[in-house]
Amino acid sequence: MNTCSYNAYNPDVCFQKNVLPVFVSKCSMSGCHNSIDKVADYDFTNYEGIMKGVTANHPMLSDVYRSIRGNNPKMPVGGKLTTK
């Protein structure tokens, strides 16, 4: 069974395989953006919670993007978001 949610703009990206694991491992640890703590009212453990901080059709204009990749990235705490 294929559980990937593909996007017409980025058909090679699977949310469940490529996006969600990054948010879960880098943003949703204890005291951060998880379902219990919800820092800044964000829960990055699921699609709905992540999309709350993403501007639909314009992700680079979103609060989430500016926090991790903008001119003055402030997340994640302790360093730049990397693929490793």
DAPE-V901331 format. One record per residue. RES is the residue in three letters. SS is DSSP state (helix for helix, strand for strand, loop for the rest). PHI is phi in degrees with one decimal (none if undefined). BURIAL is 1 if it has 9 or more other ideal C-beta (glycine too) atoms within 8 Angstrom, else 0. Layout:
[[RES	SS	PHI	BURIAL] [RES	SS	PHI	BURIAL]]
This chain:
[[MET	loop	none	0] [ASN	loop	-90.0	0] [THR	loop	-107.9	0] [CYS	loop	-81.5	0] [SER	loop	-105.2	0] [TYR	strand	-89.0	0] [ASN	loop	-110.5	0] [ALA	loop	-61.4	0] [TYR	loop	-79.6	0] [ASN	loop	-133.2	0] [PRO	loop	-64.9	0] [ASP	loop	-89.9	0] [VAL	loop	-103.8	1] [CYS	strand	-107.1	1] [PHE	helix	-54.9	1] [GLN	helix	-64.7	1] [LYS	helix	-93.8	0] [ASN	helix	-109.3	1] [VAL	helix	-105.7	1] [LEU	helix	-54.8	1] [PRO	helix	-59.3	0] [VAL	helix	-67.5	1] [PHE	helix	-63.8	1] [VAL	helix	-65.6	1] [SER	helix	-78.5	0] [LYS	helix	-105.7	0] [CYS	helix	-125.6	1] [SER	loop	-113.1	1] [MET	loop	-73.4	0] [SER	loop	-53.4	0] [GLY	loop	86.3	0] [CYS	loop	-122.8	1] [HIS	loop	-95.7	1] [ASN	loop	-114.9	1] [SER	loop	-69.0	0] [ILE	loop	-95.5	0] [ASP	loop	-81.1	0] [LYS	loop	43.7	1] [VAL	helix	-57.0	0] [ALA	helix	57.4	0] [ASP	helix	66.4	0] [TYR	loop	-108.5	1] [ASP	loop	-119.4	1] [PHE	loop	-96.6	1] [THR	loop	-100.1	1] [ASN	loop	-154.5	1] [TYR	helix	-57.4	0] [GLU	helix	-60.2	0] [GLY	helix	-65.7	1] [ILE	helix	-67.9	1] [MET	helix	-67.0	0] [LYS	loop	-61.7	1] [GLY	loop	-104.4	1] [VAL	loop	-114.6	1] [THR	loop	-80.8	0] [ALA	loop	-56.0	0] [ASN	loop	68.0	0] [HIS	loop	-142.7	0] [PRO	helix	-59.8	1] [MET	helix	-73.0	0] [LEU	helix	-97.0	0] [SER	loop	-81.1	1] [ASP	helix	-59.2	0] [VAL	helix	-61.4	1] [TYR	helix	-60.8	1] [ARG	helix	-63.4	1] [SER	helix	-72.0	1] [ILE	helix	-106.0	1] [ARG	helix	-135.9	0] [GLY	loop	-69.3	0] [ASN	loop	-62.7	0] [ASN	loop	-130.2	0] [PRO	loop	-60.6	1] [LYS	loop	-117.1	0] [MET	loop	-131.3	0] [PRO	loop	-73.3	1] [VAL	loop	-58.6	0] [GLY	loop	92.2	0] [GLY	loop	156.4	0] [LYS	loop	-71.3	0] [LEU	loop	-70.2	1] [THR	loop	-127.0	0] [THR	loop	-84.4	0] [LYS	loop	-108.5	0]]
